[in-house]
């Protein structure tokens, strides 16, 4: 019979976030470095290849450490589902480091299982609710900043002062499109974006001029 193994799982919600706190907690729990699986997701993408790899090798009796319950999923339903798969279908034990009550090695009797399931439901709900509150506060903060004139996103690429002349020569086929890009030193998408912006500004000026007349 294969020996029971101990694993750890780490997830951070963006490529910029640091996983050190989770890694340190797993090291303190004596999880081997090669038994720690780390996922870094980007944006709205919740693809977790390392988690899927981990689940594929877990077997009954193994132990999985996570720092907090929300590492298992992005919402209440997903956390509940993953907990069920891991503890009921696969049959492993889970220890949530920052919540000692969520350690399935303790209280294997009916009362212990009931308490763990109850705590799980409460914590997963709280985790989802907190994420939703954070997202709402972020939206409100961004909206307030935009009202103050704060601009978000990448700064707009500069174009040469004679951009209009470059456009004119390109339209008259005096230069190729590639040559126009090379002269302006910008990408194709930026070229068209600035071209559309220039046209919009001209159109707006023309309308203002017509209204004055």
C-alpha positions in Angstrom: 0.0 0.0 0.0 1.4 3.4 -1.0 2.5 5.6 1.9 0.2 8.6 2.8 1.6 11.9 1.7 1.3 15.5 2.8 0.8 18.3 0.3 0.3 22.0 0.3 -1.6 24.3 -2.1 -1.0 28.0 -2.7 -3.0 30.4 -4.9 -2.6 34.1 -5.5 -5.2 36.1 -7.4 -2.8 37.9 -9.8 0.7 37.5 -11.2 1.8 40.6 -9.2 0.8 39.2 -5.8 3.4 37.6 -3.5 2.9 34.0 -2.3 5.5 34.3 0.5 3.0 34.3 3.4 1.3 31.1 2.2 4.7 29.4 1.5 6.0 30.2 4.9 2.9 28.8 6.6 3.4 25.6 4.6 7.0 25.4 5.5 6.2 25.7 9.2 3.7 22.9 8.7 6.7 20.8 7.4 5.3 20.3 3.9 8.1 19.3 1.5 9.0 21.9 -1.1 8.3 19.4 -4.0 4.9 18.7 -2.5 3.7 22.3 -2.7 1.6 23.3 -5.8 1.3 27.0 -6.7 -1.2 28.7 -9.0 -1.0 32.3 -10.1 -4.1 33.4 -12.0 -4.5 36.5 -14.0 -7.5 38.8 -14.2 -10.8 36.9 -14.4 -9.1 33.7 -15.5 -9.7 31.1 -12.8 -7.7 28.4 -14.6 -5.7 26.4 -12.0 -3.5 23.9 -13.7 -1.4 23.2 -10.6 -4.5 22.5 -8.5 -5.8 20.1 -11.1 -2.5 18.4 -11.1 -2.5 18.1 -7.4 -6.1 16.7 -7.3 -5.1 14.1 -9.9 -2.4 12.6 -7.6 -4.2 12.8 -4.3 -5.3 9.5 -2.8 -7.3 8.4 0.2 -5.6 9.2 3.5 -3.3 12.0 2.2 -3.2 15.3 4.0 -3.6 18.7 2.3 -2.6 22.0 3.9 -4.0 25.4 2.8 -3.5 28.7 4.6 -7.1 29.9 4.3 -10.4 28.4 3.1 -10.7 30.8 0.1 -7.7 29.2 -1.6 -10.0 26.3 -2.6 -12.4 28.4 -4.6 -13.5 31.9 -5.7 -17.0 31.7 -4.3 -19.2 29.9 -1.7 -20.5 27.2 -4.0 -17.1 26.3 -5.4 -15.4 26.1 -2.0 -18.2 23.8 -0.8 -17.8 21.6 -3.9 -14.1 21.3 -3.7 -14.3 20.4 0.0 -16.8 17.7 -0.9 -14.6 16.3 -3.7 -11.5 16.3 -1.6 -12.9 14.9 1.7 -15.7 12.7 0.5 -14.9 11.5 -3.0 -11.1 11.2 -2.7 -11.1 10.8 1.0 -8.2 13.0 2.0 -7.8 15.1 5.2 -7.6 18.9 5.0 -6.0 21.3 7.4 -6.9 25.0 7.0 -3.9 26.6 8.9 -5.6 29.9 9.9 -8.7 28.1 11.2 -7.8 25.2 13.5 -11.5 24.0 13.6 -11.2 23.1 9.9 -8.9 20.2 10.4 -10.6 16.9 9.4 -8.0 14.9 11.3 -9.8 16.0 14.5 -13.2 14.8 15.5 -13.8 11.9 13.1 -17.1 11.2 14.9 -20.5 12.5 13.8 -20.3 15.6 16.1 -16.8 16.5 14.9 -17.9 16.2 11.2 -20.9 18.3 11.9 -18.9 21.1 13.5 -16.3 21.1 10.7 -19.1 21.2 8.0 -20.9 24.0 9.9 -17.7 26.1 10.3 -16.9 25.5 6.6 -20.3 26.8 5.5 -19.9 29.9 7.6 -16.3 30.7 6.6 -16.9 30.1 2.9 -19.9 32.4 3.0 -17.9 35.0 4.8 -15.0 34.7 2.3 -17.3 35.2 -0.7 -19.1 38.1 1.0 -15.8 39.8 1.8 -14.6 39.5 -1.8 -17.8 41.0 -3.1 -17.5 43.9 -0.6 -13.9 44.5 -1.7 -15.0 44.5 -5.4 -17.8 46.9 -4.7 -15.5 49.2 -2.8 -13.0 49.1 -5.7 -15.7 50.0 -8.2 -16.8 52.9 -6.0 -13.2 54.1 -5.6 -12.6 54.0 -9.3 -15.8 55.8 -10.1 -14.9 58.6 -7.5 -11.4 58.8 -9.0 -12.7 59.2 -12.5 -15.0 62.0 -11.4 -11.9 63.8 -10.0 -10.2 63.4 -13.5 -7.9 60.5 -12.7 -7.2 58.4 -15.8 -6.8 54.7 -15.7 -5.1 52.3 -18.1 -1.9 52.6 -20.1 -0.8 56.1 -21.2 -1.5 56.8 -24.8 1.4 56.3 -27.2 2.9 59.4 -28.7 2.7 60.1 -32.4 5.0 62.5 -34.3 4.0 66.1 -34.7 3.5 65.6 -38.5 1.1 62.6 -37.9 -1.5 64.3 -40.2 1.1 64.6 -42.9 2.0 60.9 -42.6 -1.7 60.0 -42.9 -2.0 62.2 -45.9 1.0 60.6 -47.6 -0.3 57.1 -46.8 -3.7 57.9 -48.2 -2.1 59.2 -51.4 -0.1 56.0 -51.5 3.2 58.0 -51.4 4.2 55.6 -48.6 3.1 52.1 -47.6 1.3 51.3 -44.4 4.4 49.6 -43.0 6.4 52.7 -43.8 3.8 54.9 -42.0 4.1 52.6 -38.9 7.9 52.8 -39.0 7.8 56.6 -39.3 5.4 57.0 -36.4 7.1 54.2 -34.4 3.8 52.8 -33.1 1.8 49.6 -33.4 -0.9 48.9 -36.0 -3.7 49.1 -33.3 -2.3 52.4 -32.0 -2.1 53.8 -35.5 -5.8 53.1 -36.2 -6.8 54.3 -32.7 -5.0 57.6 -33.1 -6.4 57.9 -36.7 -9.9 57.4 -35.4 -9.3 59.9 -32.6 -8.0 62.5 -35.0 -11.0 62.0 -37.3 -13.4 62.4 -34.3 -11.7 65.6 -33.1 -11.9 67.0 -36.6 -15.6 66.1 -36.9 -16.3 67.7 -33.5 -14.5 70.9 -34.6 -16.4 71.0 -37.8 -19.8 70.6 -36.0 -18.8 73.4 -33.6 -17.9 75.6 -36.5 -21.2 74.9 -38.3 -23.2 75.7 -35.1 -21.4 79.0 -34.8 -22.3 79.9 -38.4 
